[in-house]
Amino acid sequence: MNQRTLREPEGGLPDGSIEEQIIQMASLSYERLPLLEAIFDRFALALGSVFKSYTTMPSEAVLTSFDYLPCGAALEGIGAPALTAVARAEPWDGRIGLAMSPELLFSVLEVMLGGRSGDSRPWTPRSFTAIERRFGQRLAELVLGELEPAFEPVGGVRFRVDHLESAPNNAVLAPPHAAAVRITLKVSFEGRGGTLDFVIPDSALENVRPLLSQSFPGGELASDSGWREAVSRSIEGSEARITAVLHEMRIGLRTVLDWAPGDVIDLGVDMDHEATVSCNGQAMFRAAMGRRKNGAVALRVTDDLGEQEEERAGDPAD
């Protein structure tokens, strides 16, 4: 059973008879697209990794709103000015809009030009220069390129930027009263960032609407390798503290208390002694010690203690 959502226009319904208000309310009823909501929720996760790779700074993208409303109202509700890319969805034969807030556009531009150490300067409203528009198109292509694999579970699509508009309400995507979806994501990195607003008319999703209108029970989407790859990239880009324990020995407390500055403590460690490498207190590897050509101490992994622990855990109890 399809789910529908109702959105009352700003200022309420116009005055009129009960019959006229019923007709008006019926025209404001929109079919929900649960699978599309799930797609953009996971797309936000992947987008954080994309911005991290692009800016080489820790980045995060969060889905802040998902609204069903007329296309005209969706575009007018986006703060202006905002550089808006109008992209053609192939082979769906429709158009979608991607509005980039000036705060996001210029924050990324400052970082790419080496201004990451200073504070982000407030943006003064003005028209976008040719260089800023070219950079905005590259940024839009980057974001839309990551959106393409997000739609693979329901059908292949390519988003090609057709042209740019300086204000969202100048973009022509569909008739003003046509049903549409507006998705807002907040992108942040080290105190900087801004918003991305997607406006997708229903006409652009007509070919895959039966799939998008299905209820999403959770779990994996079909052909969900794109999301797994995004999570893998996030894990690979994270940092972990590694500790190498060269040797452990038991020493009497009295001996330790008698230590004084200048004492030489024989730990009994030689170059043939193997070290234990741990991550967050969990023993991971056993490694042989050696030296590199520059004299630095190095380790060569000899045993995987994690696999041994899994094998012991898998053995049946005696």
VOKEMAR-8563 format. One line per 8 residues: number of its first residue (from 0); their letters; for each residue x, y, z of C-alpha. Coordinates in Angstrom, 3 decimals. Layout:
BEGIN
NUM) a) X,Y,Z; ...
END
This chain:
BEGIN
0) mnqrtlre) 0.000,0.000,0.000; 1.428,3.380,-1.031; 1.947,5.987,1.683; 0.941,9.605,1.151; 1.918,12.779,2.935; 0.023,16.052,3.187; 1.628,19.496,3.216; -0.393,22.600,4.006
8) pegglpdg) 0.689,25.708,2.083; 2.259,28.616,3.962; -0.454,30.973,5.206; -3.030,28.186,5.290; -5.680,27.229,2.761; -7.457,29.968,0.809; -10.963,30.951,1.836; -13.766,29.189,0.036
16) sieeqiiq) -16.374,26.497,0.292; -15.708,23.139,1.938; -15.732,21.481,-1.485; -13.078,23.890,-2.808; -10.861,23.304,0.231; -11.207,19.522,-0.157; -10.108,19.808,-3.799; -7.208,22.053,-2.782
24) maslsyer) -6.101,19.617,-0.050; -6.252,16.718,-2.514; -3.884,18.572,-4.829; -1.424,18.966,-1.929; -1.289,15.238,-1.179; 1.999,13.655,-2.224; 2.977,10.029,-2.486; 5.848,9.238,-0.150
32) lplleaif) 8.956,7.575,-1.553; 10.422,5.581,1.368; 13.176,4.001,-0.699; 14.300,7.416,-1.973; 14.551,8.590,1.640; 16.755,5.582,2.436; 18.908,6.230,-0.638; 19.660,9.819,0.390
40) drfalalg) 20.206,8.835,4.008; 22.986,6.504,2.895; 24.180,8.927,0.235; 24.983,11.391,3.022; 27.369,8.828,4.510; 29.172,8.392,1.195; 29.283,12.145,0.569; 31.223,12.738,3.779
48) svfksytt) 33.991,10.475,2.484; 33.982,12.252,-0.891; 34.482,15.681,0.685; 37.180,14.267,2.945; 39.119,13.021,-0.084; 38.502,16.239,-2.025; 39.508,18.682,0.725; 41.903,16.367,2.654
56) mpseavlt) 40.098,17.480,5.816; 37.786,15.525,8.167; 34.327,16.061,6.666; 30.770,15.118,7.509; 27.514,15.271,5.563; 24.201,15.052,7.421; 20.697,14.773,5.961; 18.742,17.562,7.685
64) sfdylpcg) 15.395,17.597,5.859; 13.378,15.652,3.285; 10.247,17.501,2.125; 7.459,16.766,-0.356; 6.094,19.979,-1.888; 5.401,21.714,-5.224; 8.430,22.298,-7.408; 8.024,26.083,-7.361
72) aalegiga) 7.784,26.202,-3.566; 10.775,23.871,-3.273; 12.962,26.231,-5.304; 11.677,29.402,-3.648; 12.344,27.919,-0.206; 16.088,27.758,-0.868; 18.002,30.805,0.276; 19.191,33.036,-2.557
80) paltavar) 21.675,33.589,-3.966; 22.828,29.991,-4.265; 24.704,28.646,-7.258; 22.280,26.115,-8.740; 23.262,23.385,-11.170; 20.502,22.115,-13.459; 21.355,18.538,-14.395; 19.736,16.180,-16.867
88) aepwdgri) 19.024,12.664,-15.609; 19.753,10.132,-18.352; 17.970,7.925,-19.386; 15.106,9.111,-17.156; 14.516,12.126,-19.408; 14.082,14.582,-16.557; 15.898,17.401,-14.787; 16.981,17.856,-11.189
96) glamspel) 18.443,20.854,-9.391; 21.401,21.044,-7.012; 21.751,24.324,-5.098; 25.067,25.000,-3.342; 25.063,27.628,-0.614; 27.722,30.370,-0.958; 29.095,29.373,2.461; 29.825,25.849,1.242
104) lfsvlevm) 31.099,26.935,-2.164; 33.580,29.484,-0.822; 34.641,27.334,2.137; 35.702,24.563,-0.244; 37.307,27.105,-2.580; 39.335,28.643,0.282; 40.538,25.226,1.408; 41.541,24.232,-2.129
112) lggrsgds) 43.526,27.484,-2.459; 45.449,26.848,0.758; 43.411,28.941,3.187; 42.672,26.140,5.623; 44.691,27.676,8.477; 42.669,30.901,8.696; 39.091,31.508,9.736; 36.419,31.406,7.072
120) rpwtprsf) 35.493,34.942,6.037; 31.814,35.940,5.844; 30.460,36.090,2.314; 29.079,39.372,1.016; 26.130,38.870,-1.379; 27.174,39.563,-4.955; 27.137,37.895,-8.353; 29.331,34.856,-8.931
128) taierrfg) 32.472,35.357,-11.011; 33.350,33.160,-13.983; 36.022,31.352,-11.956; 33.580,30.732,-9.107; 30.991,29.370,-11.528; 33.517,26.990,-13.100; 34.558,25.777,-9.674; 30.897,25.421,-8.692
136) qrlaelvl) 30.263,23.260,-11.752; 33.189,21.002,-10.816; 31.827,20.700,-7.278; 28.339,19.903,-8.593; 29.754,17.234,-10.913; 31.634,15.731,-7.963; 28.479,15.523,-5.826; 26.243,14.261,-8.644
144) gelepafe) 28.883,11.708,-9.622; 28.603,10.219,-6.129; 24.797,10.279,-6.354; 24.797,8.059,-9.462; 25.897,4.822,-7.699; 23.430,5.596,-4.910; 20.588,4.985,-7.388; 22.021,1.693,-8.680
152) pvggvrfr) 19.649,-0.392,-6.490; 16.680,0.971,-8.489; 18.246,1.674,-11.879; 21.296,3.111,-13.574; 21.326,6.863,-14.169; 23.807,9.541,-15.266; 23.528,13.146,-14.120; 24.983,15.635,-16.599
160) vdhlesap) 25.155,19.316,-15.646; 23.275,21.287,-18.300; 23.807,24.836,-17.029; 24.157,26.959,-13.883; 21.804,29.533,-12.394; 22.728,32.205,-9.833; 19.408,31.832,-7.985; 17.386,28.642,-7.360
168) nnavlapp) 14.071,30.162,-8.455; 15.569,30.795,-11.915; 15.996,27.061,-12.512; 13.310,25.480,-14.710; 12.861,21.851,-13.675; 9.103,21.277,-13.988; 5.846,23.269,-13.814; 5.655,25.255,-10.528
176) haaavrit) 2.708,23.227,-9.200; 4.207,19.836,-10.104; 5.022,17.543,-7.194; 8.665,17.442,-6.156; 11.026,16.433,-3.381; 13.524,18.760,-1.706; 16.424,17.194,0.184; 18.790,19.299,2.285
184) lkvsfegr) 22.201,18.104,3.444; 24.569,19.982,5.738; 28.258,19.555,4.922; 30.855,20.572,7.515; 34.621,20.298,7.873; 36.654,21.865,10.704; 34.227,24.675,11.489; 33.460,25.445,7.860
192) ggtldfvi) 30.787,24.295,5.473; 27.292,24.970,4.219; 24.303,23.243,2.660; 23.391,21.306,-0.457; 19.755,21.329,-1.607; 18.483,18.803,-4.127; 15.162,19.467,-5.876; 13.849,16.438,-7.760
200) pdsalenv) 10.503,16.736,-9.586; 8.316,13.645,-9.715; 8.590,13.686,-13.509; 12.326,12.950,-13.238; 11.589,9.823,-11.180; 8.693,8.504,-13.255; 10.628,5.491,-14.588; 11.615,4.246,-11.118
208) rpllsqsf) 8.659,5.499,-9.063; 7.160,2.004,-8.488; 10.418,0.945,-6.821; 10.934,4.148,-4.839; 7.404,4.062,-3.432; 7.967,0.670,-1.811; 8.365,0.555,1.950; 11.975,0.172,3.045
216) pggelasd) 12.201,-2.377,5.898; 15.882,-1.666,6.633; 18.886,-3.890,6.130; 20.646,-4.064,2.783; 19.484,-2.571,-0.456; 19.837,-4.738,-3.498; 23.259,-4.359,-5.108; 24.390,-2.447,-2.039
224) sgwreavs) 28.094,-2.681,-2.815; 28.340,1.095,-3.201; 27.378,1.657,0.417; 29.767,-1.028,1.621; 32.554,0.630,-0.353; 31.692,3.991,1.218; 31.862,2.507,4.707; 35.142,0.807,3.813
232) rsiegsea) 36.599,4.137,2.646; 35.516,5.762,5.906; 37.154,3.004,7.940; 40.331,3.082,5.872; 40.598,6.837,6.340; 40.263,6.690,10.129; 43.183,6.642,12.546; 44.081,4.018,15.162
240) ritavlhe) 46.688,4.038,17.933; 49.170,1.173,17.629; 51.331,0.046,20.578; 54.370,-2.222,20.230; 55.288,-4.059,23.452; 58.935,-5.110,23.140; 59.153,-7.160,26.315; 57.432,-7.798,29.624
248) mriglrtv) 59.209,-9.011,32.756; 58.399,-9.482,36.424; 60.430,-7.378,38.857; 60.018,-7.214,42.600; 58.452,-4.072,43.993; 61.418,-3.526,46.333; 63.772,-3.476,43.344; 61.617,-0.927,41.556
256) ldwapgdv) 61.477,1.292,44.647; 65.268,1.217,44.887; 65.745,2.564,41.363; 67.438,5.957,41.195; 68.524,8.348,38.430; 71.542,6.921,36.634; 70.694,3.243,37.248; 71.002,0.954,34.215
264) idlgvdmd) 68.048,-1.443,33.831; 68.676,-4.606,31.838; 65.418,-5.498,30.087; 66.869,-8.589,28.456; 65.768,-7.497,24.971; 67.846,-8.410,21.923; 67.228,-8.059,18.177; 65.925,-11.646,17.969
272) heatvscn) 63.192,-10.887,20.479; 59.682,-10.572,18.998; 57.365,-7.717,19.926; 53.606,-7.825,20.414; 51.657,-5.193,18.462; 48.337,-4.098,19.998; 45.515,-1.815,18.867; 43.330,-0.287,21.601
280) gqamfraa) 44.538,-2.910,24.065; 43.788,-5.838,21.734; 46.814,-7.929,20.691; 46.850,-8.012,16.883; 50.261,-9.233,15.654; 53.585,-10.682,16.704; 56.490,-9.002,14.939; 60.261,-9.373,14.605
288) mgrrknga) 62.398,-6.319,15.319; 65.012,-4.907,13.001; 66.451,-1.673,11.686; 65.973,0.206,8.440; 68.852,1.650,6.433; 68.429,4.998,8.182; 68.847,3.331,11.576; 65.185,3.560,12.618
296) valrvtdd) 63.725,0.585,14.477; 61.210,-1.358,12.349; 58.904,-4.343,12.840; 58.095,-7.201,10.464; 54.811,-9.010,11.149; 55.335,-12.736,11.730; 52.047,-13.944,13.258; 48.443,-12.737,13.126
304) lgeqeeer) 47.206,-13.054,16.706; 43.694,-11.982,15.682; 43.277,-15.048,13.438; 44.590,-17.317,16.201; 42.039,-15.855,18.615; 39.225,-16.473,16.096; 40.367,-20.068,15.594; 40.359,-20.677,19.353
312) agdpad) 36.915,-19.113,19.636; 35.632,-21.364,16.853; 36.930,-24.592,18.421; 34.207,-26.597,20.237; 34.505,-26.757,24.016; 36.019,-29.902,25.469
END
